[in-house]
C-alpha cells in the first residue's frame, strides 16, 4: 500500500494563515464596510462640544428606553411566531401545510412603513376596523378601542412583518436535521413537545440566533414605521437631530451610540451560537418524516399558522388591492411604473449577487485560514446594519467622492480629461450602499451554514490534492446552499424596500418603487401609491416561492432515496 502524499504547496498554501490572499480579501471587505463609519466618526469629532451634553441629558435616555422596549417586544413576537410556525410546517403534515410553507415568508415583501400606514388607516377613529370593533362591543363610534400609534402598535406591526427572518432561518435548519436523532429521542420516551425543546431547538439555535439578530437589527434601523407611529427610537433621534436641528455632527454622535447597541446584538447572536457546532455527516442524512395531524389538531395548526401571515401579509395586501380598485389606479395606470420596477429589480439583483458573493467568500476565507485577525475583521464587517440608511448615505458621500476624484485624476493623467462623477453619480453608489447595509445577512447565513460542515471534510479534500477553490465549490457551496438561498431572498427583498439611502444616493432622474411611494406619503395620500406598493410585493413574492421550492427539493429527493433503499 502506497503512503498518502501530503498536499502540495500549490494546493492550499494561498489560504493558510501565513498567506496574504485570504487576509487581504477579508480586510478589503471589512474596509468597504468601515469606510462610511470612519467618515461618520470624522463628522462626530468635528461637532460642537455643547451638542453632546444636551443629547446625553434629553435625547438619548428616552431613545434608549423606547428602543429597548421595542426590541424586547419584537423579539418576543418574532421568536414565538417564527420558531413555532417553522417547526409546525416542517415536523407535521396537516391540511394546507404545503400552501402555508410558501405563504409564511411573504410578510418580508411588505415594507414596515406601508404596513404601519395600513393599520393606522384601519384603526383610526374613522377606520373600518375600529368601527367593526365598536359594533361588536357595543361602544360608540368615537371610542378608541385599539391605538396603533403607540409602542404596542409598533411592536405589533414590526413583529408580524419581521418574524419571517426567524422562520426562514429556523426552517432551513429543521429541514436538514437527521431523523436518527429524533428516532433515538422517541425510543427514550420523548413527547412531541420534548422533541422540539430538547432536540430540534438546540440544533437550530445557531440559525435562530442569526434570524433573531437580523430581525432586531432591522427593527433598530427602521425609520418610516417608527416615525409614523410616534416612537422615539435611536434611529428617529438621529433623523430628527439631522433634519430638525440641522446637526449632522449630533446625528453622527447618536449613530455611534447605536453602534454600541448593534455590537451588543451581534455579540448576543454570537453568544447564542457559543459552543454549538452541530456537524452534518459526510453521508447524506435521512431527514425527519412529517407526522400527520388529523382532526382538531390539524385545523388548530392551520389556524395558528394563518394568524401571522394574515396579519403581516394578507390583510395589508388586501387593503392595498382594495385601494387600487376603489381609486381606479389600474384604469389610469402610469406607464412609468414599468421603468421604475425594472430599475428597482436591477439594482436589488446586482446588490444581492455582490453581497452573497462577498459574504460567502469572506466566510470561507475565515474558515480555511483560521486566524484571529480574520475573525475580528469578520465581526467588524457585520456592522453595516448598524447605520440607518440616511446616515449610511451621508457617511458614504465622502468616500464615493474620493473614489471619483481618484478616477478623474487617473483619467486626466492618461487622456487629459475627467469623466466626472462616475461612482457617486450612478447606480453604483446605490449598489455599494445596499451591499454595506445588508452584508450582515450574507455573512451570518454563510457562517451558520459552514458551521455545520465538518472541518475533517476540508482536511480530507486537501489531503487528496483538492485546491481551495475546489473545496469551496464541491464541498462548501452544496452544503450551505439552503442558507445562501435564504440569505439571497432576505437581501433581495430588503434592497427592494430600502428607502432612505435610495433617496439620498440615487442618480438624477432615477426613481425606484420606494421613492415613488414616498412622494405620495409625504403629501399625505399614500393610498395613491398603493399600486407601486403592490408591485414591490409582487416582485418580492417571486424569489420567496422559488427559494421555498428550492429549499424543499433536497429534502424531497432525500426522502425518495430513503424509500427506494
C-alpha positions in Angstrom: 0.0 0.0 0.0 1.4 3.3 -1.0 1.6 6.1 1.5 -0.8 9.0 1.2 1.1 12.1 0.0 0.8 15.3 1.8 -0.9 18.2 0.0 1.3 20.1 -2.4 2.2 23.7 -1.6 0.2 24.9 -4.5 -3.0 23.2 -3.4 -3.7 25.1 -0.2 -0.9 27.4 0.7 -2.6 30.6 -0.5 -5.3 30.1 2.1 -3.0 29.3 5.0 -2.7 31.8 7.8 0.7 32.9 6.7 -0.5 33.6 3.1 -1.8 37.1 2.5 -4.5 36.3 0.0 -7.3 35.4 2.5 -6.2 38.2 4.8 -6.3 40.8 2.0 -9.7 39.7 0.8 -11.3 39.8 4.3 -9.6 43.1 5.0 -10.9 44.6 1.8 -14.5 43.5 2.6 -14.1 45.0 6.1 -12.6 48.2 4.7 -15.7 48.7 2.4 -18.0 48.5 5.4 -15.9 50.6 7.8 -15.3 53.5 5.3 -18.6 55.2 5.9 -18.3 54.6 9.7 -14.9 56.3 9.7 -16.4 59.1 7.8 -19.2 59.4 10.4 -16.5 59.4 13.1 -14.9 62.4 11.4 -18.3 64.2 11.3 -18.9 63.4 15.0 -15.4 64.6 16.1 -16.0 67.9 14.3 -19.2 68.6 16.2 -19.8 71.3 18.7 -18.8 70.2 22.2 -22.1 71.7 23.6 -24.2 69.3 21.5 -23.3 66.1 23.3 -24.3 67.1 26.9 -27.7 68.1 25.5 -28.1 64.8 23.7 -26.9 62.8 26.7 -29.3 64.6 29.0 -32.6 64.9 27.0 -32.5 62.8 23.8 -30.5 59.6 24.3 -32.1 58.3 27.6 -35.7 58.4 26.1 -34.5 57.0 22.8 -32.7 54.1 24.6 -35.8 53.3 26.7 -38.1 53.2 23.7 -35.6 51.3 21.6 -35.1 48.7 24.3 -38.8 48.2 24.9 -39.4 48.0 21.1 -36.6 45.4 20.6 -37.9 43.3 23.5 -41.4 43.2 22.2 -40.4 42.5 18.6 -38.0 39.8 19.8 -40.9 38.0 21.7 -43.2 38.1 18.7 -40.7 37.1 16.0 -39.3 34.3 18.1 -42.6 32.9 19.1 -44.2 33.1 15.6 -41.1 32.3 13.5 -39.9 29.3 15.5 -43.3 27.7 16.2 -44.6 28.0 12.6 -41.3 26.7 11.2 -41.5 23.7 13.5 -45.2 23.0 12.6 -44.8 23.1 8.8 -41.5 21.0 9.0 -42.3 18.4 11.6 -46.0 17.9 10.9 -48.4 17.4 7.9 -51.9 18.9 8.1 -54.4 20.4 5.7 -53.0 23.4 3.8 -49.4 22.8 5.1 -47.8 22.9 1.6 -49.5 26.2 0.9 -48.5 27.7 4.3 -44.9 26.7 3.6 -44.6 29.5 1.0 -47.2 31.8 2.5 -45.4 32.2 5.8 -42.3 34.1 4.5 -44.4 36.5 2.4 -44.6 39.4 5.0 -40.9 40.1 4.2 -42.1 41.5 0.9 -44.1 44.2 2.9 -42.3 47.3 3.9 -42.9 48.1 7.5 -43.9 51.7 6.8 -46.5 50.6 4.4 -48.0 48.1 6.9 -48.0 50.9 9.5 -49.9 53.2 7.2 -52.4 50.5 6.5 -53.1 49.7 10.2 -53.3 53.3 11.1 -56.0 53.8 8.5 -57.9 50.7 9.6 -57.8 51.5 13.3 -58.0 55.3 13.4 -61.2 57.0 14.7 -63.0 56.6 11.3 -61.3 53.4 10.2 -63.3 50.3 9.2 -61.7 48.0 11.8 -62.3 50.5 14.6 -66.0 50.8 13.6 -66.3 47.0 13.4 -64.9 46.5 16.9 -67.2 49.2 18.2 -70.2 47.5 16.9 -69.0 44.1 18.3 -68.5 45.6 21.8 -71.5 48.0 21.7 -69.3 51.1 22.0 -69.9 54.5 20.4 -68.2 55.2 17.1 -65.9 57.8 18.7 -64.5 55.2 21.2 -60.8 54.4 20.5 -60.6 50.7 21.2 -57.2 50.0 19.7 -54.4 52.6 19.5 -51.9 51.7 16.8 -50.0 55.0 17.2 -48.2 53.6 20.3 -45.3 51.4 21.4 -47.6 48.4 21.5 -48.8 49.2 17.9 -45.2 49.5 16.7 -44.3 46.1 18.3 -47.4 44.6 16.7 -46.7 45.9 13.2 -42.9 45.1 13.2 -43.2 41.8 14.9 -45.7 40.4 12.4 -43.8 41.8 9.4 -40.3 40.7 10.6 -41.0 37.2 12.0 -40.0 35.5 8.7 -36.4 36.3 9.5 -36.6 33.7 12.2 -38.9 31.5 10.3 -36.7 31.2 7.2 -33.5 30.6 9.3 -35.1 28.1 11.6 -36.9 26.1 8.9 -33.7 25.8 6.9 -32.1 24.1 9.9 -35.1 22.0 10.8 -35.1 20.6 7.3 -31.6 19.3 7.5 -31.8 17.6 10.9 -31.2 13.9 10.8 -34.0 11.6 11.5 -31.7 9.4 13.6 -31.6 11.9 16.4 -35.4 12.2 16.5 -35.9 8.5 16.5 -33.5 7.9 19.3 -35.3 10.5 21.4 -38.6 8.9 20.6 -37.3 5.5 21.7 -36.4 7.1 25.0 -40.0 8.2 25.6 -39.7 11.8 24.4 -43.1 13.5 23.6 -43.6 15.9 20.7 -43.0 18.9 22.9 -39.9 17.4 24.3 -38.6 16.7 20.8 -38.8 20.3 19.9 -37.5 21.6 23.2 -34.6 19.3 23.8 -33.6 18.1 20.3 -34.8 20.3 17.4 -34.4 23.7 19.2 -30.9 23.2 20.4 -29.8 22.0 17.0 -31.4 25.1 15.4 -30.1 27.6 17.9 -27.3 28.9 15.6 -29.8 29.7 12.9 -32.3 31.1 15.4 -29.7 33.5 16.8 -28.9 34.7 13.3 -32.5 35.2 12.3 -33.5 36.9 15.6 -30.5 39.3 15.4 -31.4 40.2 11.8 -35.0 41.0 12.8 -33.8 43.1 15.8 -31.3 45.0 13.6 -34.0 45.7 11.1 -36.2 47.0 13.9 -33.3 49.2 15.2 -32.8 50.7 11.7 -36.5 51.3 10.9 -37.4 54.9 10.3 -40.7 55.0 8.5 -42.9 52.9 10.8 -41.4 54.2 14.0 -41.8 57.8 13.0 -45.4 57.4 11.7 -46.4 55.5 14.9 -44.7 58.1 17.2 -41.9 56.0 18.7 -38.7 57.9 19.5 -36.1 55.3 18.8 -32.4 55.9 18.4 -32.9 55.9 14.6 -35.6 58.5 14.8 -33.4 60.6 17.1 -30.6 60.5 14.5 -33.0 61.5 11.8 -34.7 64.4 13.7 -31.4 65.7 15.0 -30.1 65.9 11.5 -33.3 67.3 9.8 -34.9 69.4 12.5 -31.8 70.6 14.3 -29.6 70.7 11.2 -26.8 69.0 13.2 -25.1 66.3 11.2 -22.4 66.0 13.9 -25.1 65.4 16.6 -26.7 62.8 14.4 -23.3 61.1 13.9 -22.8 61.1 17.7 -26.1 59.3 18.3 -25.2 56.9 15.4 -22.1 55.9 17.4 -24.3 55.2 20.4 -26.3 52.9 18.0 -23.2 51.1 17.1 -22.8 50.1 20.7 -26.3 48.7 20.7 -25.7 46.9 17.4 -22.4 45.5 18.6 -24.3 44.2 21.7 -26.9 42.5 19.4 -24.2 40.9 17.3 -22.4 39.7 20.5 -25.7 38.3 21.7 -26.0 36.4 18.4 -22.5 35.0 18.8 -23.3 34.1 22.4 -26.4 32.3 21.2 -24.2 30.1 19.0 -21.4 29.6 21.5 -20.2 26.0 21.9 -22.8 24.8 19.4 -21.2 23.2 16.4 -23.6 20.6 15.1 -21.8 18.9 12.2 -23.6 17.2 9.4 -22.5 13.7 8.5 -20.3 13.3 5.4 -23.1 10.9 4.2 -26.4 12.2 3.1 -28.5 12.2 6.3 -32.0 10.8 6.3 -34.4 13.6 7.2 -37.3 13.5 9.6 -40.6 12.3 8.1 -43.5 14.7 9.0 -46.1 13.4 11.4 -49.7 13.5 10.1 -52.1 15.6 12.2 -55.8 14.9 11.8 -59.0 16.3 13.3 -58.9 19.3 15.5 -55.1 19.2 15.9 -54.7 19.7 12.2 -57.1 22.5 11.9 -55.7 24.2 15.0 -52.3 24.1 13.3 -53.7 25.7 10.2 -55.4 28.5 12.2 -52.2 29.2 14.2 -50.1 29.5 11.1 -52.6 31.7 9.3 -52.6 34.3 12.1 -49.1 35.7 11.5 -49.3 35.5 7.7 -52.8 37.0 7.8 -51.8 40.0 10.0 -48.4 40.6 8.3 -49.3 40.0 4.7 -52.9 39.0 3.7 -54.7 41.9 5.4 -52.3 44.7 4.3 -52.2 43.3 0.8 -56.0 43.1 0.6 -56.2 46.7 1.8 -53.8 47.9 -0.9 -55.7 45.9 -3.5 -58.9 47.5 -2.4 -57.4 51.0 -2.6 -56.1 50.2 -6.1 -59.6 49.2 -7.3 -61.5 52.0 -5.5 -59.2 54.7 -6.7 -59.0 53.3 -10.3 -55.3 53.0 -10.3 -55.3 50.2 -12.8 -57.5 52.2 -15.2 -55.2 55.2 -15.0 -52.1 53.1 -14.9 -48.9 55.2 -15.1 -46.6 53.5 -17.7 -43.5 55.0 -15.9 -44.1 52.4 -13.2 -42.7 49.7 -15.5 -39.4 51.6 -15.8 -39.3 52.2 -12.0 -39.9 48.5 -11.4 -37.1 47.4 -13.8 -34.7 49.9 -12.1 -35.6 48.6 -8.7 -35.2 44.9 -9.6 -31.9 45.5 -11.4 -30.3 47.4 -8.5 -31.6 44.8 -6.0 -30.4 41.8 -8.0 -26.9 43.3 -8.5 -26.5 44.2 -4.9 -27.7 40.7 -3.8 -25.2 38.9 -6.1 -22.4 41.1 -4.8 -23.4 40.7 -1.1 -23.8 37.0 -1.3 -20.5 36.5 -3.1 -18.6 38.7 -0.7 -20.3 37.1 2.3 -19.6 33.6 1.2 -16.0 34.4 0.2 -15.3 36.0 3.5 -16.8 33.2 5.5 -14.8 30.5 3.6 -11.6 32.5 3.9 -12.1 32.9 7.7 -12.9 29.2 7.9 -9.9 27.9 6.0 -7.3 30.5 7.2 -8.2 30.2 10.9 -6.8 33.5 12.0 -7.8 35.6 15.0 -7.3 38.7 12.9 -9.8 37.5 10.3 -12.3 36.6 13.0 -12.1 40.1 14.3 -12.5 41.6 10.7 -15.4 39.3 10.1 -17.1 40.7 13.1 -16.5 44.3 12.0 -17.7 43.5 8.5 -21.2 42.9 10.0 -21.6 46.4 11.4 -23.1 47.8 8.2 -26.5 47.0 9.6 -25.8 49.4 12.4 -26.2 52.6 10.5 -29.6 53.8 9.2 -30.0 54.4 5.5 -29.9 58.2 5.8 -26.7 58.2 7.9 -25.1 55.5 5.8 -25.7 57.5 2.7 -24.2 60.6 4.3 -21.2 58.6 5.5 -20.7 57.2 2.0 -20.7 60.6 0.3 -17.1 61.5 1.2 -15.6 58.0 0.3 -17.5 57.9 -3.0 -16.4 61.4 -4.0 -12.8 60.4 -3.1 -13.1 57.4 -5.4 -14.4 59.7 -8.2 -11.6 62.1 -7.6 -9.1 59.3 -8.0 -10.7 58.1 -11.2 -10.7 61.6 -12.6 -7.1 62.1 -11.7 -6.0 58.9 -13.5 -8.2 59.8 -16.4 -6.7 63.3 -16.7 -3.2 61.7 -16.4 -3.7 59.5 -19.4 -6.4 61.2 -21.5 -6.3 64.8 -20.4 -9.9 64.9 -19.3 -12.0 63.6 -16.4 -15.3 61.6 -16.7 -16.9 63.4 -13.7 -18.9 61.6 -11.0 -18.6 58.0 -12.2 -19.5 56.3 -8.9 -21.3 58.9 -6.8 -23.4 59.9 -9.8 -24.5 56.5 -10.9 -26.3 53.4 -9.7 -23.1 52.0 -8.4 -23.5 54.2 -5.3 -26.8 52.6 -4.6 -25.4 49.1 -5.1 -22.5 49.9 -2.7 -24.9 51.2 -0.1 -27.1 48.2 -0.4 -24.2 45.8 -0.1 -22.8 47.5 3.0 -26.3 47.7 4.5 -27.2 44.0 4.1 -23.8 42.3 4.0 -24.5 41.1 7.6 -27.2 38.8 6.3 -24.9 37.0 3.9 -22.1 36.8 6.4 -24.3 35.4 9.2 -26.0 32.9 7.0 -22.8 31.7 5.3 -21.1 31.3 8.6 -24.1 29.5 10.2 -24.2 27.1 7.2 -20.5 26.5 7.2 -20.5 25.7 11.0 -22.5 22.5 10.1 -19.8 21.3 7.7 -17.1 19.1 9.5 -13.6 20.5 9.2 -12.4 17.0 8.6 -14.1 17.1 5.2 -11.8 20.1 4.3 -8.8 18.2 5.5 -9.7 15.1 3.6 -10.2 17.1 0.4 -6.8 18.8 0.9 -5.1 15.5 1.5 -6.5 14.3 -1.8 -4.9 17.3 -3.5 -8.0 19.5 -3.9 -7.4 23.2 -4.3 -9.2 25.6 -2.0 -11.4 26.7 -4.9 -12.4 23.1 -5.5 -13.1 22.6 -1.7 -15.4 25.6 -1.7 -17.1 24.6 -5.0 -17.5 20.9 -4.3 -18.0 20.7 -0.6 -18.9 24.1 1.0 -21.2 25.5 -1.6 -23.5 22.5 -2.0 -23.9 22.1 1.8 -24.5 25.8 2.5 -26.8 26.3 -0.5 -30.1 26.4 1.6 -28.6 29.0 3.9 -27.3 31.0 0.9 -30.7 30.8 -0.7 -32.4 32.2 2.3 -29.7 35.0 2.6 -30.3 35.9 -1.1 -34.0 36.1 -0.5 -33.7 38.4 2.5 -31.1 40.7 0.8 -33.1 41.0 -2.4 -36.3 41.8 -0.7 -34.6 44.3 1.7 -33.0 46.0 -1.2 -36.4 46.3 -2.9 -37.8 48.1 0.2 -34.8 50.3 1.1 -35.8 53.9 1.1 -33.6 56.4 2.9 -30.3 55.5 1.2 -32.0 55.4 -2.1 -33.5 58.9 -1.7 -30.0 60.4 -1.0 -27.8 58.4 -3.4 -30.0 57.8 -6.4 -28.8 59.4 -9.6 -30.8 62.3 -11.1 -34.0 61.4 -12.9 -33.9 57.9 -11.4 -36.8 56.6 -9.4 -37.4 53.3 -7.6 -40.6 52.0 -6.3 -39.9 53.0 -2.7 -39.1 56.6 -3.7 -42.2 56.7 -5.9 -44.4 55.6 -2.9 -42.5 58.1 -0.7 -43.7 61.0 -2.9 -47.3 60.2 -2.1 -46.7 59.6 1.6 -45.1 63.0 2.0 -48.2 64.5 0.5 -50.4 62.6 3.0 -52.2 60.4 0.4 -50.0 57.3 0.3 -53.1 55.3 -0.9 -52.3 56.8 -4.4 -49.1 54.8 -4.3 -50.9 51.5 -3.5 -50.2 50.1 -6.9 -46.5 50.7 -6.6 -46.6 49.0 -3.1 -48.3 46.0 -4.6 -45.6 45.9 -7.3 -43.0 45.7 -4.5 -45.0 42.8 -3.0 -45.4 41.1 -6.4 -41.7 41.3 -7.2 -40.8 40.0 -3.7 -43.2 37.1 -3.8 -41.3 35.5 -6.8 -38.0 34.9 -5.0 -39.8 33.8 -1.9 -41.6 31.0 -3.8 -38.5 30.0 -5.7 -36.5 29.8 -2.5 -39.1 27.7 -0.7 -39.3 25.2 -3.6 -35.5 25.1 -3.9 -35.1 24.5 -0.2 -37.7 21.7 -0.2 -36.1 20.0 -3.2 -33.1 18.3 -1.5 -35.4 17.1 1.3 -37.8 15.6 -1.2 -35.1 13.9 -3.1 -33.6 12.6 0.1 -36.9 11.1 1.1 -37.3 9.3 -2.2 -33.8 7.8 -1.8 -34.7 6.6 1.7 -37.9 4.9 0.5 -36.1 3.4 -2.5 -33.4 1.9 -0.3 
